[in-house]
Amino acid sequence: MYVISYDITDDKRRQRLAKYLESYGVRVQYSVFETELNEQQLNSLIKGIKKKIKLSEDTVRIYPIQKDLRDRIVTIGIDKGRFYDSEFYIIG
Amino acid sequence: MYVISYDITDDKRRQRLAKYLESYGVRVQYSVFETELNEQQLNSLIKGIKKKIKLSEDTVRIYPIQKDLRDRIVTIGIDKGRFYDSEFYIIG
């Protein structure tokens, strides 16, 4: 599992990146997405992000979360959705 | 290592939480912090966050990052700082 967070000041660029990330995973906070990626998908995601942001102004972080640490993710307050929950919808 | 990200609409609450988190770690994006915590520190952090946000409106996520996965954290664009770098400052 991966967590993608970003700081993009320009509204148009930020919306464009959010739209692009929606094709990869679930938006859990205003500028945070969760997703599941293999190595190949991760590389194409990184290439795609580089084309959508301004490298000298914007910042994007991609954090790898070990599968067996998922249940130690803490949510405080409202829960806007989780990527790994959606696995249960598919099976259900 | 832990990553803390938050969505808080109210300016005053958001600033108060950011100030609180600065006592725990490094701010790497507008609403993302990185920090190193033991179990006890994590629990007191969670308690502290609960007192500072409005549980019905705000959302905070705490992600555990396995130590050996740190070097797989990807940064695209500008790098506003990393928690684990600061370890080198202390030794240096």
N, CA and C atoms of all chains as a GROMACS GRO file, in nm:
protein
  552
    1MET      N    1   0.084  -0.120   0.000
    1MET     CA    2   0.000   0.000   0.000
    1MET      C    3   0.088   0.125   0.000
    2TYR      N    4   0.039   0.229  -0.066
    2TYR     CA    5   0.114   0.355  -0.070
    2TYR      C    6   0.022   0.471  -0.030
    3VAL      N    7   0.084   0.571   0.036
    3VAL     CA    8   0.013   0.694   0.068
    3VAL      C    9   0.079   0.805  -0.013
    4ILE      N   10  -0.004   0.882  -0.082
    4ILE     CA   11   0.048   0.992  -0.164
    4ILE      C   12  -0.004   1.123  -0.105
    5SER      N   13   0.087   1.212  -0.070
    5SER     CA   14   0.043   1.343  -0.020
    5SER      C   15   0.111   1.452  -0.101
    6TYR      N   16   0.046   1.567  -0.112
    6TYR     CA   17   0.104   1.672  -0.197
    6TYR      C   18   0.071   1.812  -0.147
    7ASP      N   19   0.161   1.903  -0.179
    7ASP     CA   20   0.143   2.047  -0.152
    7ASP      C   21   0.156   2.117  -0.286
    8ILE      N   22   0.045   2.166  -0.339
    8ILE     CA   23   0.049   2.235  -0.468
    8ILE      C   24  -0.028   2.366  -0.455
    9THR      N   25   0.042   2.477  -0.472
    9THR     CA   26  -0.023   2.606  -0.448
    9THR      C   27  -0.118   2.642  -0.563
   10ASP      N   28  -0.081   2.610  -0.685
   10ASP     CA   29  -0.164   2.648  -0.800
   10ASP      C   30  -0.289   2.561  -0.809
   11ASP      N   31  -0.406   2.627  -0.805
   11ASP     CA   32  -0.534   2.553  -0.801
   11ASP      C   33  -0.550   2.457  -0.918
   12LYS      N   34  -0.518   2.506  -1.040
   12LYS     CA   35  -0.540   2.423  -1.161
   12LYS      C   36  -0.451   2.298  -1.156
   13ARG      N   37  -0.325   2.318  -1.119
   13ARG     CA   38  -0.233   2.203  -1.114
   13ARG      C   39  -0.279   2.105  -1.006
   14ARG      N   40  -0.324   2.160  -0.892
   14ARG     CA   41  -0.366   2.072  -0.782
   14ARG      C   42  -0.487   1.988  -0.824
   15GLN      N   43  -0.585   2.052  -0.891
   15GLN     CA   44  -0.703   1.977  -0.935
   15GLN      C   45  -0.666   1.871  -1.039
   16ARG      N   46  -0.574   1.909  -1.128
   16ARG     CA   47  -0.531   1.815  -1.232
   16ARG      C   48  -0.464   1.693  -1.169
   17LEU      N   49  -0.380   1.716  -1.068
   17LEU     CA   50  -0.313   1.602  -1.004
   17LEU      C   51  -0.415   1.516  -0.928
   18ALA      N   52  -0.510   1.582  -0.859
   18ALA     CA   53  -0.611   1.506  -0.782
   18ALA      C   54  -0.691   1.416  -0.877
   19LYS      N   55  -0.726   1.471  -0.991
   19LYS     CA   56  -0.803   1.393  -1.091
   19LYS      C   57  -0.721   1.272  -1.137
   20TYR      N   58  -0.593   1.298  -1.161
   20TYR     CA   59  -0.503   1.190  -1.207
   20TYR      C   60  -0.490   1.082  -1.098
   21LEU      N   61  -0.476   1.125  -0.973
   21LEU     CA   62  -0.459   1.028  -0.862
   21LEU      C   63  -0.586   0.949  -0.838
   22GLU      N   64  -0.701   1.009  -0.871
   22GLU     CA   65  -0.827   0.936  -0.852
   22GLU      C   66  -0.833   0.812  -0.941
   23SER      N   67  -0.753   0.814  -1.048
   23SER     CA   68  -0.751   0.692  -1.134
   23SER      C   69  -0.661   0.585  -1.071
   24TYR      N   70  -0.591   0.620  -0.965
   24TYR     CA   71  -0.499   0.523  -0.902
   24TYR      C   72  -0.551   0.475  -0.766
   25GLY      N   73  -0.627   0.560  -0.694
   25GLY     CA   74  -0.663   0.516  -0.559
   25GLY      C   75  -0.774   0.598  -0.499
   26VAL      N   76  -0.780   0.596  -0.365
   26VAL     CA   77  -0.889   0.660  -0.290
   26VAL      C   78  -0.838   0.787  -0.222
   27ARG      N   79  -0.918   0.893  -0.236
   27ARG     CA   80  -0.882   1.019  -0.168
   27ARG      C   81  -0.929   1.010  -0.023
   28VAL      N   82  -0.835   1.018   0.072
   28VAL     CA   83  -0.873   1.006   0.214
   28VAL      C   84  -0.866   1.138   0.288
   29GLN      N   85  -0.796   1.232   0.233
   29GLN     CA   86  -0.795   1.368   0.286
   29GLN      C   87  -0.781   1.463   0.168
   30TYR      N   88  -0.792   1.592   0.196
   30TYR     CA   89  -0.791   1.692   0.088
   30TYR      C   90  -0.674   1.669  -0.007
   31SER      N   91  -0.553   1.646   0.049
   31SER     CA   92  -0.439   1.625  -0.041
   31SER      C   93  -0.364   1.497  -0.004
   32VAL      N   94  -0.443   1.395   0.027
   32VAL     CA   95  -0.382   1.264   0.059
   32VAL      C   96  -0.464   1.152  -0.006
   33PHE      N   97  -0.392   1.063  -0.078
   33PHE     CA   98  -0.456   0.947  -0.141
   33PHE      C   99  -0.392   0.820  -0.088
   34GLU      N  100  -0.470   0.713  -0.087
   34GLU     CA  101  -0.416   0.580  -0.054
   34GLU      C  102  -0.437   0.492  -0.176
   35THR      N  103  -0.338   0.405  -0.201
   35THR     CA  104  -0.351   0.319  -0.318
   35THR      C  105  -0.264   0.194  -0.306
   36GLU      N  106  -0.294   0.095  -0.389
   36GLU     CA  107  -0.215  -0.028  -0.392
   36GLU      C  108  -0.144  -0.030  -0.528
   37LEU      N  109  -0.014  -0.052  -0.528
   37LEU     CA  110   0.062  -0.045  -0.653
   37LEU      C  111   0.168  -0.155  -0.658
   38ASN      N  112   0.185  -0.212  -0.778
   38ASN     CA  113   0.304  -0.295  -0.795
   38ASN      C  114   0.417  -0.203  -0.844
   39GLU      N  115   0.536  -0.260  -0.863
   39GLU     CA  116   0.655  -0.180  -0.897
   39GLU      C  117   0.632  -0.101  -1.026
   40GLN      N  118   0.574  -0.169  -1.124
   40GLN     CA  119   0.552  -0.108  -1.255
   40GLN      C  120   0.452   0.009  -1.244
   41GLN      N  121   0.343  -0.013  -1.169
   41GLN     CA  122   0.244   0.093  -1.153
   41GLN      C  123   0.304   0.212  -1.078
   42LEU      N  124   0.389   0.182  -0.980
   42LEU     CA  125   0.452   0.290  -0.903
   42LEU      C  126   0.538   0.376  -0.997
   43ASN      N  127   0.614   0.310  -1.082
   43ASN     CA  128   0.701   0.386  -1.175
   43ASN      C  129   0.620   0.469  -1.273
   44SER      N  130   0.510   0.414  -1.323
   44SER     CA  131   0.431   0.494  -1.418
   44SER      C  132   0.359   0.607  -1.345
   45LEU      N  133   0.322   0.583  -1.217
   45LEU     CA  134   0.260   0.690  -1.136
   45LEU      C  135   0.360   0.806  -1.119
   46ILE      N  136   0.484   0.772  -1.085
   46ILE     CA  137   0.586   0.875  -1.063
   46ILE      C  138   0.609   0.955  -1.193
   47LYS      N  139   0.616   0.885  -1.304
   47LYS     CA  140   0.633   0.956  -1.434
   47LYS      C  141   0.515   1.049  -1.459
   48GLY      N  142   0.394   0.998  -1.434
   48GLY     CA  143   0.273   1.079  -1.456
   48GLY      C  144   0.269   1.202  -1.368
   49ILE      N  145   0.308   1.186  -1.240
   49ILE     CA  146   0.306   1.298  -1.146
   49ILE      C  147   0.404   1.407  -1.192
   50LYS      N  148   0.523   1.361  -1.236
   50LYS     CA  149   0.625   1.458  -1.279
   50LYS      C  150   0.574   1.546  -1.392
   51LYS      N  151   0.487   1.489  -1.477
   51LYS     CA  152   0.434   1.568  -1.591
   51LYS      C  153   0.326   1.665  -1.548
   52LYS      N  154   0.267   1.639  -1.433
   52LYS     CA  155   0.150   1.720  -1.393
   52LYS      C  156   0.183   1.831  -1.294
   53ILE      N  157   0.300   1.826  -1.233
   53ILE     CA  158   0.332   1.929  -1.133
   53ILE      C  159   0.447   2.016  -1.183
   54LYS      N  160   0.469   2.127  -1.107
   54LYS     CA  161   0.583   2.214  -1.138
   54LYS      C  162   0.693   2.180  -1.037
   55LEU      N  163   0.795   2.112  -1.083
   55LEU     CA  164   0.896   2.054  -0.993
   55LEU      C  165   0.963   2.160  -0.905
   56SER      N  166   0.966   2.284  -0.953
   56SER     CA  167   1.036   2.389  -0.875
   56SER      C  168   0.945   2.453  -0.769
   57GLU      N  169   0.817   2.419  -0.772
   57GLU     CA  170   0.724   2.484  -0.677
   57GLU      C  171   0.646   2.384  -0.592
   58ASP      N  172   0.613   2.272  -0.653
   58ASP     CA  173   0.524   2.176  -0.588
   58ASP      C  174   0.603   2.064  -0.520
   59THR      N  175   0.534   1.994  -0.429
   59THR     CA  176   0.600   1.880  -0.365
   59THR      C  177   0.501   1.766  -0.348
   60VAL      N  178   0.544   1.646  -0.384
   60VAL     CA  179   0.463   1.525  -0.370
   60VAL      C  180   0.548   1.422  -0.295
   61ARG      N  181   0.483   1.353  -0.200
   61ARG     CA  182   0.553   1.247  -0.124
   61ARG      C  183   0.477   1.117  -0.146
   62ILE      N  184   0.549   1.010  -0.170
   62ILE     CA  185   0.487   0.878  -0.178
   62ILE      C  186   0.547   0.790  -0.069
   63TYR      N  187   0.461   0.746   0.023
   63TYR     CA  188   0.508   0.666   0.138
   63TYR      C  189   0.467   0.520   0.122
   64PRO      N  190   0.562   0.427   0.133
   64PRO     CA  191   0.528   0.284   0.129
   64PRO      C  192   0.480   0.237   0.267
   65ILE      N  193   0.363   0.170   0.271
   65ILE     CA  194   0.313   0.117   0.398
   65ILE      C  195   0.314  -0.036   0.389
   66GLN      N  196   0.391  -0.096   0.478
   66GLN     CA  197   0.398  -0.243   0.482
   66GLN      C  198   0.258  -0.301   0.501
   67LYS      N  199   0.227  -0.408   0.425
   67LYS     CA  200   0.091  -0.464   0.432
   67LYS      C  201   0.050  -0.496   0.575
   68ASP      N  202   0.144  -0.558   0.650
   68ASP     CA  203   0.104  -0.601   0.786
   68ASP      C  204   0.100  -0.486   0.886
   69LEU      N  205   0.128  -0.363   0.839
   69LEU     CA  206   0.118  -0.247   0.929
   69LEU      C  207  -0.012  -0.170   0.906
   70ARG      N  208  -0.088  -0.216   0.806
   70ARG     CA  209  -0.210  -0.142   0.772
   70ARG      C  210  -0.303  -0.127   0.892
   71ASP      N  211  -0.312  -0.234   0.970
   71ASP     CA  212  -0.410  -0.222   1.080
   71ASP      C  213  -0.357  -0.136   1.194
   72ARG      N  214  -0.234  -0.084   1.178
   72ARG     CA  215  -0.184   0.011   1.280
   72ARG      C  216  -0.198   0.155   1.232
   73ILE      N  217  -0.265   0.174   1.116
   73ILE     CA  218  -0.293   0.311   1.071
   73ILE      C  219  -0.399   0.368   1.165
   74VAL      N  220  -0.374   0.485   1.220
   74VAL     CA  221  -0.467   0.545   1.317
   74VAL      C  222  -0.545   0.656   1.247
   75THR      N  223  -0.676   0.655   1.265
   75THR     CA  224  -0.761   0.764   1.214
   75THR      C  225  -0.828   0.831   1.333
   76ILE      N  226  -0.813   0.963   1.347
   76ILE     CA  227  -0.874   1.037   1.457
   76ILE      C  228  -0.970   1.136   1.393
   77GLY      N  229  -1.096   1.139   1.445
   77GLY     CA  230  -1.196   1.228   1.385
   77GLY      C  231  -1.270   1.153   1.275
   78ILE      N  232  -1.319   1.228   1.175
   78ILE     CA  233  -1.399   1.164   1.071
   78ILE      C  234  -1.310   1.083   0.978
   79ASP      N  235  -1.367   0.978   0.924
   79ASP     CA  236  -1.290   0.888   0.838
   79ASP      C  237  -1.344   0.902   0.696
   80LYS      N  238  -1.268   0.968   0.611
   80LYS     CA  239  -1.317   0.999   0.476
   80LYS      C  240  -1.296   0.882   0.380
   81GLY      N  241  -1.265   0.762   0.433
   81GLY     CA  242  -1.250   0.652   0.339
   81GLY      C  243  -1.111   0.593   0.344
   82ARG      N  244  -1.103   0.465   0.312
   82ARG     CA  245  -0.974   0.397   0.313
   82ARG      C  246  -0.962   0.314   0.188
   83PHE      N  247  -0.842   0.303   0.138
   83PHE     CA  248  -0.823   0.222   0.017
   83PHE      C  249  -0.845   0.076   0.051
   84TYR      N  250  -0.783   0.031   0.161
   84TYR     CA  251  -0.786  -0.114   0.186
   84TYR      C  252  -0.924  -0.162   0.224
   85ASP      N  253  -1.016  -0.072   0.261
   85ASP     CA  254  -1.153  -0.120   0.286
   85ASP      C  255  -1.216  -0.165   0.156
   86SER      N  256  -1.178  -0.095   0.049
   86SER     CA  257  -1.251  -0.123  -0.077
   86SER      C  258  -1.230  -0.267  -0.119
   87GLU      N  259  -1.126  -0.330  -0.070
   87GLU     CA  260  -1.107  -0.472  -0.106
   87GLU      C  261  -1.229  -0.551  -0.057
   88PHE      N  262  -1.283  -0.514   0.059
   88PHE     CA  263  -1.395  -0.592   0.114
   88PHE      C  264  -1.520  -0.567   0.030
   89TYR      N  265  -1.534  -0.443  -0.027
   89TYR     CA  266  -1.652  -0.421  -0.111
   89TYR      C  267  -1.648  -0.516  -0.230
   90ILE      N  268  -1.532  -0.532  -0.290
   90ILE     CA  269  -1.522  -0.616  -0.410
   90ILE      C  270  -1.563  -0.758  -0.378
   91ILE      N  271  -1.514  -0.809  -0.267
   91ILE     CA  272  -1.546  -0.949  -0.234
   91ILE      C  273  -1.692  -0.960  -0.194
   92GLY      N  274  -1.740  -0.858  -0.120
   92GLY     CA  275  -1.875  -0.866  -0.060
   92GLY      C  276  -1.985  -0.891  -0.163
   93MET      N  277   0.912   0.505   1.231
   93MET     CA  278   0.879   0.639   1.183
   93MET      C  279   0.729   0.647   1.156
   94TYR      N  280   0.673   0.765   1.177
   94TYR     CA  281   0.529   0.785   1.153
   94TYR      C  282   0.509   0.910   1.067
   95VAL      N  283   0.403   0.903   0.983
   95VAL     CA  284   0.362   1.018   0.905
   95VAL      C  285   0.226   1.060   0.956
   96ILE      N  286   0.212   1.189   0.985
   96ILE     CA  287   0.084   1.241   1.036
   96ILE      C  288   0.029   1.340   0.933
   97SER      N  289  -0.092   1.313   0.885
   97SER     CA  290  -0.152   1.408   0.791
   97SER      C  291  -0.290   1.446   0.843
   98TYR      N  292  -0.334   1.567   0.809
   98TYR     CA  293  -0.464   1.612   0.866
   98TYR      C  294  -0.538   1.705   0.770
   99ASP      N  295  -0.669   1.703   0.786
   99ASP     CA  296  -0.760   1.792   0.715
   99ASP      C  297  -0.840   1.866   0.822
  100ILE      N  298  -0.814   1.992   0.839
  100ILE     CA  299  -0.885   2.070   0.940
  100ILE      C  300  -0.928   2.201   0.876
  101THR      N  301  -1.060   2.221   0.868
  101THR     CA  302  -1.108   2.339   0.796
  101THR      C  303  -1.089   2.466   0.879
  102ASP      N  304  -1.108   2.457   1.010
  102ASP     CA  305  -1.099   2.576   1.094
  102ASP      C  306  -0.954   2.620   1.111
  103ASP      N  307  -0.926   2.745   1.071
  103ASP     CA  308  -0.787   2.796   1.072
  103ASP      C  309  -0.724   2.787   1.212
  104LYS      N  310  -0.799   2.830   1.312
  104LYS     CA  311  -0.741   2.836   1.448
  104LYS      C  312  -0.704   2.697   1.497
  105ARG      N  313  -0.796   2.597   1.473
  105ARG     CA  314  -0.768   2.460   1.517
  105ARG      C  315  -0.649   2.402   1.440
  106ARG      N  316  -0.645   2.434   1.308
  106ARG     CA  317  -0.537   2.379   1.225
  106ARG      C  318  -0.401   2.432   1.274
  107GLN      N  319  -0.395   2.562   1.303
  107GLN     CA  320  -0.268   2.621   1.350
  107GLN      C  321  -0.229   2.563   1.487
  108ARG      N  322  -0.331   2.543   1.570
  108ARG     CA  323  -0.303   2.489   1.704
  108ARG      C  324  -0.246   2.347   1.692
  109LEU      N  325  -0.305   2.266   1.601
  109LEU     CA  326  -0.253   2.129   1.585
  109LEU      C  327  -0.111   2.131   1.526
  110ALA      N  328  -0.090   2.218   1.428
  110ALA     CA  329   0.044   2.226   1.364
  110ALA      C  330   0.150   2.261   1.470
  111LYS      N  331   0.116   2.354   1.554
  111LYS     CA  332   0.210   2.396   1.660
  111LYS      C  333   0.240   2.278   1.752
  112TYR      N  334   0.132   2.205   1.787
  112TYR     CA  335   0.147   2.088   1.875
  112TYR      C  336   0.236   1.982   1.808
  113LEU      N  337   0.213   1.957   1.679
  113LEU     CA  338   0.289   1.854   1.608
  113LEU      C  339   0.435   1.894   1.591
  114GLU      N  340   0.460   2.024   1.588
  114GLU     CA  341   0.600   2.070   1.574
  114GLU      C  342   0.683   2.028   1.695
  115SER      N  343   0.615   2.001   1.806
  115SER     CA  344   0.690   1.955   1.925
  115SER      C  345   0.721   1.805   1.912
  116TYR      N  346   0.662   1.740   1.812
  116TYR     CA  347   0.684   1.596   1.793
  116TYR      C  348   0.773   1.565   1.674
  117GLY      N  349   0.769   1.649   1.571
  117GLY     CA  350   0.845   1.608   1.452
  117GLY      C  351   0.866   1.721   1.354
  118VAL      N  352   0.890   1.682   1.228
  118VAL     CA  353   0.926   1.779   1.123
  118VAL      C  354   0.808   1.796   1.027
  119ARG      N  355   0.780   1.924   0.996
  119ARG     CA  356   0.672   1.949   0.899
  119ARG      C  357   0.731   1.934   0.758
  120VAL      N  358   0.675   1.841   0.679
  120VAL     CA  359   0.731   1.818   0.545
  120VAL      C  360   0.638   1.868   0.436
  121GLN      N  361   0.514   1.890   0.469
  121GLN     CA  362   0.419   1.953   0.377
  121GLN      C  363   0.321   2.035   0.460
  122TYR      N  364   0.237   2.112   0.393
  122TYR     CA  365   0.148   2.202   0.465
  122TYR      C  366   0.075   2.130   0.578
  123SER      N  367   0.021   2.011   0.548
  123SER     CA  368  -0.050   1.941   0.657
  123SER      C  369   0.001   1.798   0.673
  124VAL      N  370   0.132   1.786   0.662
  124VAL     CA  371   0.195   1.653   0.681
  124VAL      C  372   0.322   1.668   0.764
  125PHE      N  373   0.331   1.584   0.870
  125PHE     CA  374   0.450   1.582   0.956
  125PHE      C  375   0.511   1.442   0.954
  126GLU      N  376   0.640   1.437   0.975
  126GLU     CA  377   0.709   1.309   0.992
  126GLU      C  378   0.770   1.309   1.130
  127THR      N  379   0.767   1.191   1.195
  127THR     CA  380   0.824   1.186   1.330
  127THR      C  381   0.863   1.044   1.369
  128GLU      N  382   0.941   1.032   1.471
  128GLU     CA  383   0.983   0.902   1.525
  128GLU      C  384   0.920   0.889   1.663
  129LEU      N  385   0.849   0.778   1.689
  129LEU     CA  386   0.777   0.765   1.816
  129LEU      C  387   0.791   0.624   1.871
  130ASN      N  388   0.802   0.614   2.004
  130ASN     CA  389   0.785   0.481   2.062
  130ASN      C  390   0.636   0.466   2.096
  131GLU      N  391   0.598   0.351   2.147
  131GLU     CA  392   0.457   0.321   2.172
  131GLU      C  393   0.394   0.424   2.267
  132GLN      N  394   0.466   0.458   2.372
  132GLN     CA  395   0.417   0.551   2.474
  132GLN      C  396   0.396   0.691   2.414
  133GLN      N  397   0.495   0.735   2.333
  133GLN     CA  398   0.484   0.868   2.270
  133GLN      C  399   0.368   0.870   2.173
  134LEU      N  400   0.349   0.758   2.101
  134LEU     CA  401   0.237   0.751   2.006
  134LEU      C  402   0.105   0.768   2.080
  135ASN      N  403   0.090   0.698   2.190
  135ASN     CA  404  -0.035   0.707   2.267
  135ASN      C  405  -0.058   0.847   2.323
  136SER      N  406   0.048   0.911   2.369
  136SER     CA  407   0.026   1.047   2.424
  136SER      C  408   0.000   1.145   2.310
  137LEU      N  409   0.060   1.119   2.194
  137LEU     CA  410   0.032   1.203   2.076
  137LEU      C  411  -0.116   1.192   2.038
  138ILE      N  412  -0.167   1.070   2.034
  138ILE     CA  413  -0.307   1.048   1.997
  138ILE      C  414  -0.400   1.119   2.096
  139LYS      N  415  -0.370   1.106   2.224
  139LYS     CA  416  -0.451   1.175   2.326
  139LYS      C  417  -0.448   1.326   2.304
  140GLY      N  418  -0.328   1.378   2.279
  140GLY     CA  419  -0.312   1.522   2.259
  140GLY      C  420  -0.388   1.572   2.136
  141ILE      N  421  -0.382   1.493   2.027
  141ILE     CA  422  -0.451   1.533   1.903
  141ILE      C  423  -0.602   1.538   1.928
  142LYS      N  424  -0.653   1.436   2.000
  142LYS     CA  425  -0.798   1.431   2.026
  142LYS      C  426  -0.847   1.557   2.098
  143LYS      N  427  -0.760   1.614   2.181
  143LYS     CA  428  -0.800   1.734   2.257
  143LYS      C  429  -0.794   1.860   2.170
  144LYS      N  430  -0.723   1.854   2.062
  144LYS     CA  431  -0.700   1.975   1.982
  144LYS      C  432  -0.790   1.985   1.859
  145ILE      N  433  -0.854   1.876   1.821
  145ILE     CA  434  -0.936   1.883   1.699
  145ILE      C  435  -1.083   1.866   1.735
  146LYS      N  436  -1.170   1.891   1.636
  146LYS     CA  437  -1.314   1.868   1.654
  146LYS      C  438  -1.345   1.734   1.584
  147LEU      N  439  -1.368   1.633   1.663
  147LEU     CA  440  -1.378   1.496   1.610
  147LEU      C  441  -1.488   1.482   1.505
  148SER      N  442  -1.589   1.567   1.513
  148SER     CA  443  -1.701   1.554   1.418
  148SER      C  444  -1.674   1.626   1.286
  149GLU      N  445  -1.567   1.703   1.281
  149GLU     CA  446  -1.541   1.781   1.157
  149GLU      C  447  -1.403   1.754   1.098
  150ASP      N  448  -1.307   1.732   1.185
  150ASP     CA  449  -1.168   1.721   1.140
  150ASP      C  450  -1.126   1.575   1.122
  151THR      N  451  -1.016   1.556   1.047
  151THR     CA  452  -0.964   1.419   1.032
  151THR      C  453  -0.812   1.420   1.036
  152VAL      N  454  -0.756   1.328   1.113
  152VAL     CA  455  -0.611   1.312   1.126
  152VAL      C  456  -0.579   1.165   1.099
  153ARG      N  457  -0.473   1.144   1.022
  153ARG     CA  458  -0.429   1.004   0.994
  153ARG      C  459  -0.285   0.991   1.044
  154ILE      N  460  -0.255   0.881   1.108
  154ILE     CA  461  -0.117   0.851   1.149
  154ILE      C  462  -0.076   0.720   1.081
  155TYR      N  463   0.026   0.730   0.996
  155TYR     CA  464   0.070   0.612   0.919
  155TYR      C  465   0.203   0.560   0.974
  156PRO      N  466   0.213   0.431   1.004
  156PRO     CA  467   0.340   0.373   1.048
  156PRO      C  468   0.427   0.340   0.927
  157ILE      N  469   0.552   0.385   0.926
  157ILE     CA  470   0.643   0.353   0.816
  157ILE      C  471   0.754   0.264   0.873
  158GLN      N  472   0.763   0.142   0.818
  158GLN     CA  473   0.868   0.049   0.859
  158GLN      C  474   1.005   0.113   0.839
  159LYS      N  475   1.094   0.097   0.938
  159LYS     CA  476   1.227   0.164   0.932
  159LYS      C  477   1.298   0.129   0.800
  160ASP      N  478   1.293   0.000   0.760
  160ASP     CA  479   1.371  -0.038   0.641
  160ASP      C  480   1.301   0.003   0.512
  161LEU      N  481   1.184   0.068   0.522
  161LEU     CA  482   1.117   0.117   0.400
  161LEU      C  483   1.142   0.266   0.379
  162ARG      N  484   1.211   0.327   0.476
  162ARG     CA  485   1.232   0.473   0.467
  162ARG      C  486   1.299   0.514   0.338
  163ASP      N  487   1.396   0.434   0.296
  163ASP     CA  488   1.468   0.478   0.174
  163ASP      C  489   1.384   0.455   0.048
  164ARG      N  490   1.261   0.399   0.067
  164ARG     CA  491   1.173   0.388  -0.052
  164ARG      C  492   1.068   0.498  -0.054
  165ILE      N  493   1.081   0.595   0.039
  165ILE     CA  494   0.992   0.711   0.035
  165ILE      C  495   1.032   0.795  -0.085
  166VAL      N  496   0.936   0.828  -0.170
  166VAL     CA  497   0.966   0.903  -0.293
  166VAL      C  498   0.925   1.049  -0.273
  167THR      N  499   1.014   1.140  -0.308
  167THR     CA  500   0.981   1.283  -0.306
  167THR      C  501   0.992   1.336  -0.449
  168ILE      N  502   0.886   1.398  -0.498
  168ILE     CA  503   0.887   1.455  -0.633
  168ILE      C  504   0.867   1.605  -0.618
  169GLY      N  505   0.953   1.684  -0.686
  169GLY     CA  506   0.944   1.829  -0.672
  169GLY      C  507   1.031   1.874  -0.557
  170ILE      N  508   0.991   1.986  -0.492
  170ILE     CA  509   1.080   2.039  -0.386
  170ILE      C  510   1.067   1.953  -0.261
  171ASP      N  511   1.176   1.950  -0.186
  171ASP     CA  512   1.181   1.866  -0.066
  171ASP      C  513   1.185   1.959   0.055
  172LYS      N  514   1.073   1.966   0.127
  172LYS     CA  515   1.064   2.062   0.237
  172LYS      C  516   1.122   2.008   0.365
  173GLY      N  517   1.198   1.898   0.355
  173GLY     CA  518   1.258   1.850   0.480
  173GLY      C  519   1.212   1.710   0.512
  174ARG      N  520   1.298   1.639   0.586
  174ARG     CA  521   1.263   1.502   0.624
  174ARG      C  522   1.299   1.481   0.769
  175PHE      N  523   1.222   1.401   0.837
  175PHE     CA  524   1.252   1.377   0.977
  175PHE      C  525   1.381   1.299   0.989
  176TYR      N  526   1.391   1.192   0.908
  176TYR     CA  527   1.502   1.102   0.930
  176TYR      C  528   1.635   1.165   0.888
  177ASP      N  529   1.632   1.275   0.813
  177ASP     CA  530   1.759   1.342   0.784
  177ASP      C  531   1.816   1.402   0.911
  178SER      N  532   1.724   1.448   0.995
  178SER     CA  533   1.773   1.524   1.112
  178SER      C  534   1.861   1.435   1.199
  179GLU      N  535   1.845   1.304   1.185
  179GLU     CA  536   1.934   1.217   1.265
  179GLU      C  537   2.080   1.246   1.226
  180PHE      N  538   2.102   1.271   1.095
  180PHE     CA  539   2.241   1.293   1.052
  180PHE      C  540   2.290   1.427   1.109
  181TYR      N  541   2.202   1.527   1.123
  181TYR     CA  542   2.248   1.655   1.180
  181TYR      C  543   2.298   1.631   1.322
  182ILE      N  544   2.227   1.551   1.398
  182ILE     CA  545   2.265   1.530   1.539
  182ILE      C  546   2.402   1.465   1.546
  183ILE      N  547   2.424   1.364   1.462
  183ILE     CA  548   2.553   1.294   1.469
  183ILE      C  549   2.664   1.383   1.413
  184GLY      N  550   2.632   1.458   1.304
  184GLY     CA  551   2.734   1.534   1.230
  184GLY      C  552   2.808   1.636   1.317
   0.00000   0.00000   0.00000
